[in-house]
Amino acid sequence: MTSLSQRLSSQSSLEKQVFHTSREPGKTSAVNELRTRVHRRVVDAISKEKSKWAIEKDAEKIETEAIRIANQVMDEEPVPVLRSDRQKIIEEILNDVFGYGPIEDLLKDDTISEVMVNSADAIYVERAGKIVLTDVKFRDDAHVLQIIEKIVAPIGRRIDESSPMVDARLPDGSRVNAIIPPLALKGPSLTIRKFGKNPLTVAGLVKNGTMTAAMADFLEACVLGKLNVLVAGGTGSGKTTTLNALSSFIPNDERIITIEDAAELQLRQDHVVTLETRPANIEGKGAITIRDLVKNSLRMRPDRIVVGEVRGGEALDMLQAMNTGHDGSLTTAHANSPRDTLSRLETMVLMAGMELPVRAIREQISSAVDLIVQQSRLQDGSRRITYLTEVQGMEGDIIILQDIFQFCQQGKDENHKVIGEFRATGIRPKFLDKLAALGIPVPKEIFWQK
């Protein structure tokens, strides 16, 4: 299908986002006023046509009709509009009506992994692990808020002064967070963590250097053997991507329940039930939390429970599920190291409001979690699994951890890329006997030190 950009202009994506009819403030202001006026009239005209378009499935025909309406409106303007300006006005209007405004082309750019709107005139993107400022701008704060509302409304979320923060998702699964005044002092802020059209597979993670083939084989055996795996790491370290890749090892004949704040996981199996939390309504009632969904999932006859992220009291329910026959569960948590992961879990269990003794909490953790996959985002923007760590059990009041694989950083090259290698520690995990009993052999040589 011929793209809108091809039909309007051959200019680059970012150039189309910036009005440069004139650098003179007076003329720029006149163009902005014209654009606003035309935008209002086009939206009104399109709204009248929506009932007719509701049954039209051809997106190209709809866009062509919208372009016709926009040209007709501008033909009726008393002030002539230059052809170059006309094309830019039309594309901006159609991006507002059918897409996500000025950031539409950024979202379509496969080289961009994150879009960060700090304010109407400060939009950053992450490309190849580096954050750069773009030339893209919104008209004003109201324009940013309009796009935020367009994102959150279809999935039943809301954002206003009484609820100025929201987590949401785009239709392709990309993660969205928005926060508006009075909490955001410089105007509405929007952060979009993009999901690729083709999510990274385990083979892709190996190719990217996130892990080695030996580590991938080991993780496959752990998932097939129904070990409880916790993926830990900092913000933007790639936890969800790794969790999604690990879930691909789950056999297709198992019933999987996924639980998330905003549905992001893209499981390929057939028997998957996807659950998503719900915020409180305008009266402050009706909220459904991850903890509520974890409890409910235990009544849904799951073979596997996959929680997108534990960040509060649901950690207790997750541990209980792991300890009561729901082996093979997967989840993620924010933590900087395997040892920090245990401390975070203890804190989150206490957030459930249960005054449990620390030793009881640690016993729950040590018997529930089998393996910690620690992921980090390095200084050059690359993402690596820095530790594969077994939770071996308790010794006194301390949980014993044993690293199986680790990433050893050795410095940087002339291009400031991190140099390092993955190494086996030489320790064979205790759960190998369990895997062998299930008929899942793991070659001993992958644990040999090199």
KELUM-368223 format. One line per field, with one value per residue (C-alpha): residue number from 0; residue in one letter; y, x, z. Coordinates in pm, 1 decimal. Layout:
residues N
n	NUM / ...
res	a / ...
v	Y / ...
u	X / ...
w	Z / ...
//
This chain:
residues 450
n	0 / 1 / 2 / 3 / 4 / 5 / 6 / 7 / 8 / 9 / 10 / 11 / 12 / 13 / 14 / 15 / 16 / 17 / 18 / 19 / 20 / 21 / 22 / 23 / 24 / 25 / 26 / 27 / 28 / 29 / 30 / 31 / 32 / 33 / 34 / 35 / 36 / 37 / 38 / 39 / 40 / 41 / 42 / 43 / 44 / 45 / 46 / 47 / 48 / 49 / 50 / 51 / 52 / 53 / 54 / 55 / 56 / 57 / 58 / 59 / 60 / 61 / 62 / 63 / 64 / 65 / 66 / 67 / 68 / 69 / 70 / 71 / 72 / 73 / 74 / 75 / 76 / 77 / 78 / 79 / 80 / 81 / 82 / 83 / 84 / 85 / 86 / 87 / 88 / 89 / 90 / 91 / 92 / 93 / 94 / 95 / 96 / 97 / 98 / 99 / 100 / 101 / 102 / 103 / 104 / 105 / 106 / 107 / 108 / 109 / 110 / 111 / 112 / 113 / 114 / 115 / 116 / 117 / 118 / 119 / 120 / 121 / 122 / 123 / 124 / 125 / 126 / 127 / 128 / 129 / 130 / 131 / 132 / 133 / 134 / 135 / 136 / 137 / 138 / 139 / 140 / 141 / 142 / 143 / 144 / 145 / 146 / 147 / 148 / 149 / 150 / 151 / 152 / 153 / 154 / 155 / 156 / 157 / 158 / 159 / 160 / 161 / 162 / 163 / 164 / 165 / 166 / 167 / 168 / 169 / 170 / 171 / 172 / 173 / 174 / 175 / 176 / 177 / 178 / 179 / 180 / 181 / 182 / 183 / 184 / 185 / 186 / 187 / 188 / 189 / 190 / 191 / 192 / 193 / 194 / 195 / 196 / 197 / 198 / 199 / 200 / 201 / 202 / 203 / 204 / 205 / 206 / 207 / 208 / 209 / 210 / 211 / 212 / 213 / 214 / 215 / 216 / 217 / 218 / 219 / 220 / 221 / 222 / 223 / 224 / 225 / 226 / 227 / 228 / 229 / 230 / 231 / 232 / 233 / 234 / 235 / 236 / 237 / 238 / 239 / 240 / 241 / 242 / 243 / 244 / 245 / 246 / 247 / 248 / 249 / 250 / 251 / 252 / 253 / 254 / 255 / 256 / 257 / 258 / 259 / 260 / 261 / 262 / 263 / 264 / 265 / 266 / 267 / 268 / 269 / 270 / 271 / 272 / 273 / 274 / 275 / 276 / 277 / 278 / 279 / 280 / 281 / 282 / 283 / 284 / 285 / 286 / 287 / 288 / 289 / 290 / 291 / 292 / 293 / 294 / 295 / 296 / 297 / 298 / 299 / 300 / 301 / 302 / 303 / 304 / 305 / 306 / 307 / 308 / 309 / 310 / 311 / 312 / 313 / 314 / 315 / 316 / 317 / 318 / 319 / 320 / 321 / 322 / 323 / 324 / 325 / 326 / 327 / 328 / 329 / 330 / 331 / 332 / 333 / 334 / 335 / 336 / 337 / 338 / 339 / 340 / 341 / 342 / 343 / 344 / 345 / 346 / 347 / 348 / 349 / 350 / 351 / 352 / 353 / 354 / 355 / 356 / 357 / 358 / 359 / 360 / 361 / 362 / 363 / 364 / 365 / 366 / 367 / 368 / 369 / 370 / 371 / 372 / 373 / 374 / 375 / 376 / 377 / 378 / 379 / 380 / 381 / 382 / 383 / 384 / 385 / 386 / 387 / 388 / 389 / 390 / 391 / 392 / 393 / 394 / 395 / 396 / 397 / 398 / 399 / 400 / 401 / 402 / 403 / 404 / 405 / 406 / 407 / 408 / 409 / 410 / 411 / 412 / 413 / 414 / 415 / 416 / 417 / 418 / 419 / 420 / 421 / 422 / 423 / 424 / 425 / 426 / 427 / 428 / 429 / 430 / 431 / 432 / 433 / 434 / 435 / 436 / 437 / 438 / 439 / 440 / 441 / 442 / 443 / 444 / 445 / 446 / 447 / 448 / 449
res	m / t / s / l / s / q / r / l / s / s / q / s / s / l / e / k / q / v / f / h / t / s / r / e / p / g / k / t / s / a / v / n / e / l / r / t / r / v / h / r / r / v / v / d / a / i / s / k / e / k / s / k / w / a / i / e / k / d / a / e / k / i / e / t / e / a / i / r / i / a / n / q / v / m / d / e / e / p / v / p / v / l / r / s / d / r / q / k / i / i / e / e / i / l / n / d / v / f / g / y / g / p / i / e / d / l / l / k / d / d / t / i / s / e / v / m / v / n / s / a / d / a / i / y / v / e / r / a / g / k / i / v / l / t / d / v / k / f / r / d / d / a / h / v / l / q / i / i / e / k / i / v / a / p / i / g / r / r / i / d / e / s / s / p / m / v / d / a / r / l / p / d / g / s / r / v / n / a / i / i / p / p / l / a / l / k / g / p / s / l / t / i / r / k / f / g / k / n / p / l / t / v / a / g / l / v / k / n / g / t / m / t / a / a / m / a / d / f / l / e / a / c / v / l / g / k / l / n / v / l / v / a / g / g / t / g / s / g / k / t / t / t / l / n / a / l / s / s / f / i / p / n / d / e / r / i / i / t / i / e / d / a / a / e / l / q / l / r / q / d / h / v / v / t / l / e / t / r / p / a / n / i / e / g / k / g / a / i / t / i / r / d / l / v / k / n / s / l / r / m / r / p / d / r / i / v / v / g / e / v / r / g / g / e / a / l / d / m / l / q / a / m / n / t / g / h / d / g / s / l / t / t / a / h / a / n / s / p / r / d / t / l / s / r / l / e / t / m / v / l / m / a / g / m / e / l / p / v / r / a / i / r / e / q / i / s / s / a / v / d / l / i / v / q / q / s / r / l / q / d / g / s / r / r / i / t / y / l / t / e / v / q / g / m / e / g / d / i / i / i / l / q / d / i / f / q / f / c / q / q / g / k / d / e / n / h / k / v / i / g / e / f / r / a / t / g / i / r / p / k / f / l / d / k / l / a / a / l / g / i / p / v / p / k / e / i / f / w / q / k
v	0.0 / 347.2 / 527.5 / 865.8 / 1009.9 / 892.2 / 1050.4 / 1382.1 / 1444.2 / 1283.0 / 1478.8 / 1303.1 / 1214.3 / 1464.3 / 1746.9 / 1698.5 / 1755.6 / 2107.4 / 2411.0 / 2612.3 / 2832.8 / 3125.3 / 3187.4 / 3521.5 / 3501.8 / 3688.3 / 3458.1 / 3144.4 / 3259.1 / 3317.0 / 2964.5 / 2820.2 / 3010.0 / 2880.8 / 2527.5 / 2547.6 / 2688.6 / 2428.1 / 2151.3 / 2246.2 / 2256.8 / 1927.8 / 1750.0 / 1881.3 / 1764.5 / 1424.8 / 1378.7 / 1412.1 / 1138.9 / 890.6 / 708.4 / 640.1 / 533.4 / 300.8 / 21.7 / 111.0 / -126.0 / 20.5 / 255.2 / 405.1 / 508.1 / 670.4 / 865.9 / 971.0 / 1102.9 / 1287.8 / 1448.3 / 1558.0 / 1720.2 / 1897.2 / 2036.0 / 2148.0 / 2332.5 / 2508.4 / 2600.7 / 2787.6 / 2984.5 / 3353.7 / 3343.9 / 3125.3 / 2836.3 / 2742.9 / 2385.3 / 2298.4 / 2438.9 / 2264.6 / 1924.4 / 1982.3 / 2106.4 / 1807.2 / 1554.8 / 1713.1 / 1717.4 / 1355.5 / 1246.2 / 1416.3 / 1263.6 / 911.6 / 879.3 / 1028.3 / 1374.6 / 1495.0 / 1173.8 / 948.2 / 921.0 / 860.1 / 566.3 / 426.4 / 448.9 / 99.5 / 236.8 / 421.5 / 222.0 / 494.6 / 826.4 / 1075.9 / 1391.4 / 1612.3 / 1908.3 / 2036.1 / 2158.7 / 1902.1 / 1554.5 / 1302.4 / 955.9 / 663.2 / 522.5 / 249.8 / 296.8 / 671.5 / 949.5 / 1241.1 / 1553.0 / 1572.0 / 1868.1 / 1742.8 / 1971.2 / 1984.9 / 2306.7 / 2351.1 / 2163.9 / 2117.9 / 1936.0 / 1695.6 / 1631.9 / 1564.8 / 1288.9 / 1140.0 / 1120.0 / 960.0 / 688.1 / 608.7 / 638.6 / 323.8 / 97.0 / 241.5 / 451.7 / 817.6 / 1107.9 / 1432.2 / 1646.2 / 1388.4 / 1109.0 / 1279.9 / 964.2 / 670.3 / 354.9 / 242.6 / 67.7 / 120.3 / -134.2 / -291.4 / -348.2 / -54.5 / 64.9 / 415.1 / 629.8 / 978.5 / 1235.8 / 1580.9 / 1897.9 / 1966.6 / 1683.0 / 1762.3 / 2122.4 / 2183.1 / 2050.8 / 1704.6 / 1441.7 / 1124.1 / 825.1 / 544.2 / 227.4 / 87.8 / -279.2 / -403.8 / -542.5 / -869.7 / -921.7 / -1040.1 / -1416.9 / -1606.9 / -1645.8 / -1267.8 / -1210.9 / -1444.8 / -1262.4 / -924.8 / -1048.2 / -1037.7 / -1398.3 / -1690.0 / -1995.4 / -2207.7 / -1977.4 / -1994.1 / -2375.8 / -2368.8 / -2130.4 / -2345.1 / -2647.6 / -2443.2 / -2331.7 / -2678.4 / -2820.9 / -2584.8 / -2396.1 / -2067.4 / -1791.9 / -1426.4 / -1176.1 / -878.1 / -556.1 / -180.1 / 36.4 / -13.3 / -313.6 / -538.6 / -743.4 / -765.4 / -858.2 / -1138.4 / -1255.8 / -1264.5 / -1465.7 / -1711.8 / -1765.5 / -1902.9 / -2216.0 / -2299.2 / -2599.1 / -2518.0 / -2759.8 / -2576.7 / -2322.8 / -1989.0 / -1697.0 / -1363.0 / -1075.5 / -720.2 / -356.4 / -286.6 / -591.7 / -605.1 / -971.1 / -1128.9 / -1502.0 / -1726.9 / -2022.3 / -2102.1 / -2153.6 / -1809.8 / -1602.0 / -1237.2 / -1038.9 / -666.1 / -446.1 / -175.8 / 166.1 / 318.2 / 503.3 / 872.6 / 798.8 / 621.0 / 277.5 / -35.9 / -69.7 / -421.1 / -467.3 / -720.8 / -876.6 / -928.4 / -1088.0 / -1317.7 / -1442.9 / -1493.7 / -1671.6 / -1951.2 / -2041.8 / -2053.4 / -2387.0 / -2241.4 / -2452.6 / -2139.3 / -1795.3 / -1514.5 / -1180.5 / -888.2 / -728.0 / -756.0 / -425.0 / -450.7 / -682.1 / -914.4 / -1054.3 / -1249.9 / -1399.8 / -1482.0 / -1662.8 / -1849.3 / -1959.4 / -2081.7 / -2274.4 / -2436.1 / -2637.9 / -2368.5 / -2444.7 / -2287.0 / -1937.4 / -1639.3 / -1277.5 / -967.4 / -722.5 / -408.0 / -476.3 / -405.2 / -743.0 / -1093.1 / -1015.2 / -689.0 / -889.2 / -1087.8 / -769.2 / -619.3 / -930.2 / -912.6 / -547.5 / -616.3 / -903.1 / -667.9 / -424.5 / -683.9 / -578.6 / -915.8 / -882.4 / -1189.9 / -1253.9 / -1195.6 / -1558.8 / -1679.6 / -1446.0 / -1566.4 / -1929.9 / -1853.6 / -1686.6 / -1957.1 / -2238.0 / -2051.4 / -1896.2 / -2131.2 / -1899.7 / -1526.2 / -1386.2 / -1055.6 / -815.8 / -483.9 / -197.8 / -111.3 / 231.7 / 195.2 / 123.9 / -249.6 / -496.3 / -805.5 / -1083.9 / -1019.8 / -1310.5 / -1638.5 / -1714.6 / -2018.4 / -1976.2 / -2276.3 / -2251.4 / -2127.6 / -2143.3 / -2009.0 / -1686.0 / -1619.5 / -1720.8 / -1884.9 / -1771.3 / -1928.1 / -1767.1 / -2013.6 / -1771.7 / -1413.2 / -1134.0 / -1003.6 / -649.0 / -576.8 / -215.0 / -21.8 / -8.3 / 303.4 / 342.1 / 339.0 / -1.5 / -225.2 / -514.5 / -825.5 / -1193.2 / -1439.9 / -1699.3 / -2009.5 / -2011.5 / -2386.4 / -2454.9 / -2701.0 / -2596.9 / -2824.9 / -2842.2 / -3037.6 / -3359.5 / -3241.1 / -3163.6 / -3502.0 / -3678.4 / -3502.8 / -3624.6 / -3285.8 / -3344.7 / -3047.6 / -3103.8 / -3078.9 / -2909.1 / -2584.1 / -2527.6 / -2575.8 / -2273.8 / -2160.6
u	0.0 / 134.6 / 223.5 / 84.0 / 435.0 / 499.6 / 177.3 / 243.1 / 614.0 / 955.1 / 1107.6 / 1254.6 / 1038.0 / 1187.1 / 1180.5 / 807.2 / 750.2 / 899.0 / 736.4 / 1003.3 / 799.7 / 986.0 / 1218.3 / 1048.6 / 834.0 / 541.5 / 513.1 / 562.0 / 281.7 / 56.7 / 125.4 / 50.5 / -278.9 / -367.6 / -277.3 / -492.7 / -785.4 / -755.2 / -711.6 / -1036.9 / -1231.3 / -1081.4 / -1166.6 / -1523.4 / -1553.3 / -1402.5 / -1633.5 / -1932.5 / -1790.0 / -1706.3 / -2037.4 / -1977.2 / -1615.5 / -1705.4 / -1773.6 / -1474.9 / -1183.4 / -937.2 / -711.4 / -564.2 / -907.3 / -986.8 / -660.6 / -716.5 / -1061.6 / -920.3 / -654.0 / -929.1 / -1122.5 / -808.9 / -728.4 / -1087.8 / -1080.5 / -754.0 / -888.3 / -1164.6 / -918.4 / -899.6 / -518.6 / -348.2 / -145.0 / 184.1 / 205.5 / 499.5 / 318.0 / -1.9 / 167.5 / 314.3 / -16.2 / -202.9 / 43.4 / 46.5 / -332.2 / -363.6 / -105.2 / -317.0 / -641.5 / -525.9 / -199.2 / -13.7 / 63.5 / 423.7 / 568.7 / 395.9 / 705.1 / 926.5 / 706.9 / 734.8 / 1115.4 / 1244.8 / 1584.3 / 1425.0 / 1363.3 / 1220.1 / 1041.0 / 1055.0 / 841.7 / 976.8 / 762.8 / 593.1 / 922.2 / 1166.2 / 1132.6 / 1414.9 / 1460.2 / 1683.4 / 1862.2 / 2128.0 / 2140.1 / 2205.5 / 1959.4 / 1941.5 / 1726.9 / 1507.0 / 1372.1 / 1016.7 / 784.0 / 422.4 / 225.3 / 172.4 / 92.8 / -269.8 / -148.9 / 59.0 / -236.1 / -459.2 / -223.6 / -195.2 / -572.8 / -588.1 / -349.9 / -512.7 / -883.1 / -914.3 / -790.7 / -1020.9 / -761.6 / -798.9 / -572.3 / -679.3 / -601.8 / -751.4 / -549.1 / -242.0 / -37.4 / -119.2 / 39.8 / -94.5 / 4.4 / -13.4 / -188.0 / 150.2 / 224.0 / 461.7 / 468.1 / 338.9 / 370.7 / 225.8 / 226.5 / 67.4 / 50.3 / 35.5 / 285.6 / 481.1 / 595.3 / 704.2 / 388.3 / 259.3 / 534.2 / 507.0 / 743.1 / 696.9 / 906.4 / 865.2 / 819.3 / 959.5 / 724.1 / 910.0 / 996.5 / 1348.1 / 1375.6 / 1634.0 / 1834.2 / 1817.1 / 1940.7 / 2233.0 / 2312.7 / 2297.2 / 2537.3 / 2285.9 / 2379.8 / 2573.4 / 2430.3 / 2533.6 / 2342.9 / 2039.4 / 2048.3 / 2075.2 / 1778.3 / 1572.0 / 1635.0 / 1535.2 / 1204.6 / 1123.4 / 1205.9 / 953.6 / 1199.8 / 1076.5 / 1274.3 / 1296.4 / 1441.7 / 1592.0 / 1748.5 / 1725.0 / 1493.1 / 1553.0 / 1780.7 / 1563.4 / 1384.1 / 1053.8 / 1227.9 / 1415.8 / 1100.8 / 918.3 / 1202.2 / 1212.6 / 837.8 / 892.6 / 1039.6 / 708.7 / 548.1 / 249.3 / 18.8 / 41.6 / -212.8 / -42.8 / -188.2 / -11.5 / -65.1 / 51.6 / -19.9 / -30.8 / -28.7 / 310.0 / 407.5 / 366.6 / 347.2 / 327.4 / 155.9 / -209.0 / -338.5 / -274.6 / -505.9 / -397.2 / -498.8 / -448.0 / -495.0 / -759.9 / -720.2 / -979.8 / -1269.8 / -1338.3 / -1489.0 / -1172.4 / -1335.7 / -1313.5 / -935.3 / -805.8 / -440.3 / -178.8 / -221.3 / -592.7 / -516.4 / -247.4 / -494.3 / -761.0 / -521.1 / -476.9 / -842.4 / -795.9 / -611.3 / -278.6 / 16.9 / 228.7 / 183.0 / 377.0 / 371.6 / 508.7 / 658.9 / 624.8 / 665.3 / 457.7 / 251.3 / 180.0 / 530.3 / 389.6 / 110.0 / 358.6 / 585.9 / 286.8 / 189.7 / 542.5 / 539.4 / 199.5 / 244.5 / 258.4 / 612.8 / 760.8 / 639.6 / 820.0 / 833.7 / 1054.1 / 1161.9 / 1371.9 / 1707.5 / 2075.4 / 2220.6 / 2105.5 / 2161.5 / 1966.8 / 1687.6 / 1640.0 / 1633.1 / 1375.7 / 1159.0 / 1172.9 / 1065.4 / 784.2 / 650.6 / 635.9 / 436.9 / 158.9 / 82.3 / 163.4 / 390.2 / 594.3 / 931.8 / 1226.5 / 1335.8 / 992.3 / 1003.9 / 1350.4 / 1243.7 / 954.7 / 1191.1 / 1458.4 / 1209.9 / 1014.9 / 1277.8 / 1518.1 / 1706.1 / 1774.2 / 1851.8 / 2027.1 / 2021.3 / 2202.6 / 2223.5 / 2590.3 / 2744.8 / 2750.3 / 2376.6 / 2415.4 / 2218.7 / 2375.2 / 2270.2 / 2538.9 / 2454.9 / 2269.6 / 2244.4 / 2101.9 / 1912.4 / 2045.3 / 1857.4 / 1908.9 / 2214.1 / 2116.7 / 1927.5 / 2102.1 / 1984.7 / 2269.9 / 2328.6 / 2564.5 / 2659.1 / 2648.8 / 2739.6 / 2856.8 / 2959.1 / 3308.2 / 3363.6 / 3722.0 / 3709.1 / 3613.2 / 3746.6 / 3830.4 / 3461.4 / 3365.8 / 3199.7 / 3216.5 / 3461.6 / 3388.6 / 3308.1 / 3063.9 / 3219.3 / 3096.2 / 3199.4 / 3265.7 / 2985.6 / 2712.2 / 2369.3 / 2200.4 / 1880.2 / 2052.2 / 1940.6 / 1579.0 / 1617.8 / 1779.1 / 1491.5 / 1252.1 / 1449.4 / 1604.3 / 1978.4 / 2214.4 / 2567.9 / 2820.3 / 3076.4 / 2877.5 / 2963.8 / 3336.6 / 3558.3 / 3751.6
w	0.0 / -91.6 / 228.9 / 323.6 / 325.9 / -31.2 / -151.8 / 16.4 / -14.0 / -52.1 / 236.0 / 535.5 / 833.4 / 1073.6 / 820.8 / 778.5 / 1145.5 / 1150.4 / 990.9 / 817.6 / 581.5 / 727.0 / 1017.8 / 1078.4 / 1395.7 / 1239.6 / 939.9 / 1149.8 / 1377.1 / 1074.9 / 949.5 / 1293.9 / 1307.4 / 960.4 / 1061.6 / 1373.8 / 1177.7 / 902.1 / 1158.8 / 1330.2 / 1004.2 / 880.0 / 1205.1 / 1185.0 / 823.6 / 900.8 / 1200.7 / 967.3 / 744.4 / 1022.4 / 1006.1 / 637.8 / 700.1 / 985.4 / 736.1 / 515.3 / 574.6 / 323.4 / 521.4 / 203.3 / 76.5 / 410.7 / 406.8 / 45.2 / 133.9 / 435.1 / 211.8 / -28.7 / 254.7 / 384.5 / 37.8 / -8.1 / 324.8 / 235.2 / -109.7 / 69.7 / 283.0 / 188.7 / 215.3 / -50.8 / 90.8 / -77.7 / -206.1 / 20.9 / 325.0 / 219.1 / 220.3 / 565.7 / 705.6 / 565.2 / 703.3 / 1048.8 / 1055.6 / 942.1 / 1196.9 / 1463.9 / 1337.2 / 1246.8 / 1439.9 / 1733.9 / 1607.9 / 1572.7 / 1720.3 / 1463.9 / 1242.5 / 1545.6 / 1643.5 / 1290.9 / 1292.0 / 1370.7 / 1477.7 / 1771.2 / 2088.2 / 2312.0 / 2264.2 / 2551.6 / 2547.7 / 2826.4 / 2719.8 / 2406.0 / 2257.3 / 2401.4 / 2251.2 / 2288.7 / 2141.4 / 2220.9 / 1918.4 / 1944.0 / 2320.9 / 2297.7 / 2387.0 / 2141.4 / 2108.9 / 1797.4 / 1600.3 / 1652.5 / 1848.5 / 1960.0 / 1915.1 / 2289.1 / 2609.6 / 2505.0 / 2193.0 / 2404.4 / 2634.1 / 2333.3 / 2212.6 / 2563.7 / 2590.6 / 2246.5 / 2366.8 / 2700.6 / 2613.6 / 2394.0 / 2674.1 / 2939.3 / 3118.9 / 3207.2 / 3291.9 / 3455.2 / 3759.7 / 3993.7 / 3830.1 / 3679.3 / 3614.4 / 3389.9 / 3251.0 / 2916.5 / 2595.4 / 2221.8 / 1996.9 / 1914.4 / 2284.9 / 2331.3 / 2691.5 / 2766.5 / 3077.6 / 3102.8 / 3378.6 / 3364.7 / 3575.7 / 3863.2 / 3908.5 / 3588.4 / 3632.5 / 3271.0 / 3111.9 / 3017.5 / 2989.7 / 2783.1 / 2770.8 / 2517.8 / 2533.8 / 2184.9 / 2110.3 / 1782.2 / 1521.3 / 1560.4 / 1929.1 / 2000.5 / 2025.3 / 2224.2 / 1902.9 / 1860.2 / 2214.9 / 2150.0 / 1825.6 / 2004.3 / 2269.5 / 2555.2 / 2637.0 / 2490.8 / 2317.8 / 2618.8 / 2854.5 / 2623.4 / 2628.9 / 3006.7 / 3039.5 / 2803.5 / 3026.1 / 3333.7 / 3179.2 / 3044.4 / 3387.6 / 3548.4 / 3762.5 / 3902.7 / 3731.3 / 3834.3 / 3584.5 / 3768.8 / 3650.0 / 3637.8 / 3430.6 / 3059.1 / 3110.5 / 2893.6 / 3158.5 / 2972.0 / 2646.5 / 2820.7 / 2999.6 / 2666.8 / 2511.8 / 2803.4 / 2776.0 / 2425.5 / 2587.4 / 2758.0 / 2580.5 / 2364.7 / 2549.5 / 2884.4 / 3011.1 / 3071.4 / 3270.8 / 3215.8 / 3460.5 / 3387.4 / 3464.8 / 3090.8 / 2865.8 / 2690.9 / 2674.0 / 2332.0 / 2394.6 / 2089.0 / 2255.9 / 2186.4 / 2540.2 / 2693.5 / 2914.4 / 2934.8 / 3243.3 / 3297.0 / 3601.4 / 3617.5 / 3782.9 / 4011.7 / 3852.5 / 3896.3 / 4238.1 / 4349.4 / 4342.4 / 4132.2 / 4113.9 / 4036.4 / 4132.3 / 4028.0 / 4370.3 / 4303.7 / 3967.7 / 4110.1 / 4370.5 / 4104.6 / 3869.2 / 4124.5 / 4063.0 / 3685.8 / 3670.6 / 3546.3 / 3441.5 / 3439.6 / 3591.0 / 3424.8 / 3608.4 / 3409.1 / 3718.5 / 4094.9 / 4271.3 / 4588.0 / 4806.7 / 4512.8 / 4572.4 / 4868.8 / 4658.1 / 4382.1 / 4626.7 / 4768.7 / 4418.4 / 4349.4 / 4676.4 / 4628.1 / 4312.7 / 4044.4 / 3937.0 / 3628.8 / 3711.1 / 3558.8 / 3671.9 / 3680.6 / 3950.4 / 3975.2 / 4140.2 / 4074.4 / 4167.8 / 4266.3 / 4635.2 / 4600.0 / 4438.6 / 4759.0 / 4967.2 / 4730.9 / 4758.9 / 5138.4 / 5129.1 / 4883.2 / 5093.4 / 5393.6 / 5175.8 / 5170.9 / 5529.5 / 5680.7 / 5982.4 / 5907.1 / 6069.0 / 5836.5 / 5861.8 / 5751.3 / 5450.3 / 5355.9 / 5383.3 / 5147.3 / 4899.1 / 4915.2 / 4856.3 / 4585.9 / 4358.0 / 4180.0 / 3945.1 / 3919.9 / 3575.2 / 3639.6 / 3345.6 / 3314.9 / 3073.4 / 3032.2 / 2979.8 / 2600.1 / 2593.3 / 2534.1 / 2744.5 / 2895.9 / 3127.1 / 3387.6 / 3621.1 / 3613.8 / 3984.7 / 4161.3 / 4488.4 / 4679.8 / 5008.1 / 5363.4 / 5584.3 / 5923.0 / 5853.9 / 5521.9 / 5173.4 / 4984.0 / 4627.0 / 4376.2 / 4043.6 / 3752.0 / 3470.5 / 3484.3 / 3247.8 / 3319.4 / 3190.9 / 3088.4 / 2972.7 / 2658.9 / 2304.3 / 2100.4 / 2009.7 / 2380.2 / 2342.1 / 2646.3 / 2617.0 / 2817.2 / 2806.8 / 2955.0 / 3182.5 / 3355.8 / 3720.5 / 3716.8 / 3966.5 / 3870.0 / 4005.0 / 4256.2 / 4053.3 / 3773.5 / 3943.3 / 3926.3 / 3555.9 / 3489.5 / 3668.3 / 3431.9 / 3131.4 / 3058.7 / 3045.7 / 3057.9 / 2919.9 / 3202.7 / 2981.8 / 2962.9 / 3329.6 / 3280.0 / 3333.1 / 3027.5
//
